[in-house]
Amino acid sequence: MRYRLLSILLLLPALPAAAHAVKSPSPAPDTEAADTVIVVDKVQVTAIKQGMVLRSQPVASSIVGSRAIGRDRVVALGDLSQNVPNLHIPDYGSRMTSSIYVRGLGARIDQPVVGLNIDNVPVMNKDNFDTELAEVERIEVLRGPQSTLYGRNTMGGVINIYTLSPLDWQGVRLTAEYGSGDSYRFRASLYEKLAPGLGTAVSGYYTRAGGFFENLATDRKCDWERFGGGRWRTQWRNGKGLRLDNSLSFSVLEQGGYPYAYAGEEIVRDGQTVIRPGEIRYNDPSGYRRTTLSDGLTLRYDAATFSVSSITSYQYSDDAMTLDQDFLPLSYFTLRQARTEHALTEDLVFRSRDDRSYRWLFGVFGFYRHATMSAPVVFKQTGIEELILANANAHDGLYTYSWDDTELPLASRFRIPAAGGALYHESACTLGRWHLAAGLRLDVEHTRLRYDSRTVANYTATDRRTGVSTSLNKPIEVAGRLERTFAELLPRFCVLYAFDEVRNLYLTVSKGYKAGGFNTQMFSDVLQQEMTAAMGFGRTYDVDDVVTYEPEQSWNYELGGHFSCMEGAVRGDFALFWIDCRNQQLTVFPEGSTTGRLMTNAGRTRSFGAEAAVRFTLWRNLGIDTSYGYTDARFVRYDDGQEDFGGNRIPYAPQHTFSARAVWTLPTGVAWLGDLVLQAGVRGTGRIWWNEANSLSQPFYALLDASVRLEHARYSIGLWGRNLAGTSYDVFYFKSVGNEFVQCGRPRTLGITLNIHINN
């Protein structure tokens, strides 16, 4: 064994050369193989667009199989950060947030940088990304632009989730879990084969979390959660090439959310301490609720030389976010954003069978979305006095102003219809060991915004010379319509040289694209500026200028490969990348703004880095998985009118991601006990810069995890712990009303999970 370990270490630097010289080995028998390599036939059944085994394609990919999902407790997208290099999904705010950063690309609001598909059905609304991952068979994370096949908002990659098929497994599956923070998780699923080729699955889940962080103003936990839902999936095969797959799902969510701690100097009012650094203390209600319903129907027909697939979906979402926007025990202002959205999608895919030297794919995609939203902001006493009256009295030397009401509501309503379509094609050919591919997509989207924001200013102006007071009532309204059309050609070129079936090198050049949009959260500021202008001071905003933002485009250059050696004892992937990005979308607070967040475009950014993932099977019962990602993402050209940030690092995107995990399986020798599985790991992230000036950051931090499980064919029970060292770190930083806030990462968390699988 000692000599085998030494041989592995000596061979690592020579892997590319060895890949050419060593005859093609077969992967070692391994029960974890499904976590990294999916057989071709199974992928053809489920993955309509990729087709072949991912490790044989020119793409940086990570595959997390069902066993790793269970052992690592991957119950939400954020849990993938511990397995995938250069992927960062911070856990802050509420499930609405869903910020995803890949290779220096990402945004906190609006359009995502990564697409999400569940059983080939695209999730259109980013607010619904953070959901319960129940009964998942595998997850594929494809990094780098996937725009040719998947279109808009996939310039950072795509996450494909595939759930367990009732045609592959029948029986009952039960899960019960209890963990720190008074958290519970329950799942129940029934899988039945009703007839040859016909199966159905019904599942339900419920989670409850008491929370970790206390709001000192209410003496209650502010990050509690109640989440439940279900899924009904039906699959049918007629044995002659025709397949049907329909999934109906729903969920209901209610959260407290927003454990934002004050990070500035101590605030004292009237001799009393209002808030100290590190305290979570806000007085107005905050929370998030969401109801979702979706149905996805996939029809597929496999002929002798080609296949045709139709993926149709309807998606409904109704949610509401309530915020104490100042996050202080003072009455500045509150926001309630309620949004209802309906979406229809259709994707028609024609492709050749994968056993030919020339392969092709044609597709047509279309969608329609219609959202209605209300976002009233209510200024309260402190906000009126300090943000409106203080400015008014400082600017006007003739009058002294006072407000007649205790509150000032700023009402905003929006209608946001959008429609888009795409034509795409990809050709691939094999010339001996060389594999060449090229693709092109035409993506077109038209979006509109109808807005109506209004308020009534009731105030009194007192002449400082005469002392005469005049009560004024001024209705203020900002209404209109904006529309934009975005069109992009999205090419992709790649060449791959295969040393054998499991070792290759590839080079890709591809274009990525994120659609533009509208800053609806800026309308409270627009209305506020209109009101102050009507009072005789201040300036108005150009609505089109502050509300719209432009599309983001990138060119991605990637050199990578997949390797295996020592008869499959060592296998992995690596990639080097360079991304040239134009008009990168950034979330900032505009000059003079007090209530809104603004999506703006940086002139030009660039990102380069490297990533690798290696799996070691040292002997049959011990496996070690490691991954590392490095990203250097900087502004090339970005001047916000006050400061030139050229050369600075892009905020919120981590410079390093790292994970290492060892799993040791020990047979107990007792049939009804099964195996004892010991797992320990470390995952690290950082440094993360919090602002464009690079004056604040979160240094690199590492979290220790471990678990002990008994695994049997019919059940598993495990004790687990996360952040066992109790490391303190921050996952988010922002400003509101000039004050700074952070959210701390979760503390040490312990729990126990029981899974029961009863096969028919």
Buried (B, 14 or more C-beta within 10 A) or exposed (E): EEEEEEEBEEBBEEBEEBBEEBEEBEBBEBEBBBBBBBEBEBBBBBBBBBBBBBBBBBBBBBBBBBBBBBBBBBBBBBBBBBBBBBBBBBBBBBBBBBBBBBBBBBBBBBBBBBBBBBBBBBBBBBBBBBBBBBBBBBBBBBBBBBBBBBBBBBBBBBBBBBBBBBBEBBBBBBBBBEBBBEBBBBBBBBBBBEEEBBBBBBBBBBBBBBBBBBBBBBEEBBBBBBBBBBBBBBBBBEEEEEBBBBBBBBBBBBBBBBBBBBBBEEBEEEEEEBBBEEBBBBBBEBBBBBBBBBBBBBBBBBEEEBBBBBBBBBBBBBBBBBBBBBBBBBBBBBBBBBBBBBBBBBBBBBBBBBEEEEBBBBBBBBBBBBBBBBBBBBBBBBBBBBBBBEBBBEEBEEBBBBBEEEBBBBBBBBBBBBBBBBEBBBBBBBEEEEBBBBBBBBBBBBBBBBBBBBBBBEBBBBEEEEEEEEEEEEEBEBEEEBEBEBEBEBBBBBBBBBBBBBBBBBBBBBBBBBBBBBBBBBBBBBBBBBBBBBBEBBEEBEBEEBBBBBBBBBBBBBBBBBBBBBEBBBBBBBBBBBBBBBBBBBBBBBEEBBBBBBBBBBBBBBBBBBBBBBBBBBEEEBBBBBBBBBBBBBBBBBEBEEEEBBEBBBBBBBBBBBBBBBBBBEEEEEEEEBBBBBBBBBBBBBBBBBBBEBEBBBEBBBBBBBBBBBBBEEBBBBEBBBBBEEBEBBBBBBBBBEBBBBBBBBBBBBBEBEBBBEEE
